[in-house]
Amino acid sequence: MPRASPARLRFPENLDITPAKVADLKRRIERLAVDLARIEERFVRGGGPGGQKRNKTSSAVELVDPDRGLRVRIGRDRRLSINRFLALRELIDRIEMLEAPELSRRLAEIERMRRRKADRARRRSEP
């Protein structure tokens, strides 16, 4: 059986996400000038616990950005709409870390955690 070709991504409008989070993601997409039409979207079966339901439904989302060589696969929720939003947000996070590290919230959070761990280690080693 031939594999279906991936669909081009359109911004998911019918989301079970708060409007503020959707607006924030749209602003980040515009700021980074990401062309959503170039991103490939596939719906695949999720892994992990869930039994028969998990094995029969394709609610996980896989996004591929061929221009940057990025691939994201999310299947955290049983709802496809939530997984689409989470996958797109994760892809935008990764693009932001590559192209605009000074603006990346995720890199800032990683740096904060690194400093916190270093401070704890320093305090433990002090007499």
N, C-alpha and C positions, 0 to 999 in steps of 0.2 A: 504494500500500500504506500503510495507516494506521500511524502511529508508535506503538509501545508506550508506555503511560504509565509513568512512573518508579515503581519500587518504594520502599517505605518502608524505611529502614535499620534493621537489627537488628545488634547488636554481633557481629562475626565471631568465632565461637568456635574453629573448626578452623583455627588459624593455624600457619604455619611460623615463628613468632616466639617468642623466648624468653619464658617466663612472667613474668619480671620486667618486661619492656617492656609486656606486655599489662596487668599489674596497675597499672603506673604510668599508662598511658593511661586505664584505668577510673577511677582515683582523680581524675585531672584532669577527666574528664567529670562525675563526681559533684560535684566542687568547684565547677565552673562551672554546674552544674544544666542541662546540655544535654539536651534531650528528643530522643533518637535517632529516635523515631517521626516527628518533624517533618522530618527530613532525607531528601531524595529521593536515591536511588541509581540510577545507570544504568551499564550495561556497554557501552562503545563501542570502536571499533577504534582501535588505537594508531597513531601516526605514526612517522616516522623510518625508520632502516635496519631491515631484517629481511625484506624481500622478500615472497614469496608467503605465508608463514606469518603475518606481521604484518598483511597485507591481508585475511586470511580469518578471523581470530579476534578476538573482542571481549574482550580481556583488560585494557584500560584501564578505570579506574573514574572516574566523574564523580559528585561529591557536591554537592548544592545545599541551602543553608540559606535558605529563602525569608524567614524572619523577619529575618535579618540582611543578606540580599542578598549572600551569599558563595557562590562557586562554585570548586570544586577539581577538577582533572583530573590523574590520575596514571597513567602507563603505563610506569614505569621497568623493571619486571621482567616476565618472560614468564608468571609465575604470578599468577593472579587473586587468590589469598589474600594474597599480599604486597602487591599493589597496593591491595587494600581497606584493609589496615592502614595503609599509607603515606598514602593519601588521607584516612582518618579522622584520623590524627595531624596532618596538615597543616591540616585544617579546624579541629581543636581548637586548634592553634597560632594560627591567625588569629583565632578567637573569643577566645582568651586575650589576644591583643594588643589587641583592641577593648575587652573588658570588664574585664580585670584586668591592665593593663600593668605594675603593680608586681610581679606574680607571674610574668610571662612570661619563660621561659628564653631564647626566641629574641630578645626585645628586649634582654635582658642580654648575650647573645652579640654582637649587633649593636653595642651600646654599647662592649663590650670591644674589638671590632675597630676602631671609630672612634677610640677613645683610642690604640690601638696605632699606627694610621696617623698620627695627629696627632703622637705622640712621635717617630716616624721622620722625619717631615717637619721637625719642629723641630730634631732632631739634625743633619739634612743641611744646614739653613740656618745653623747655628752655625759661626763661623769656626774 
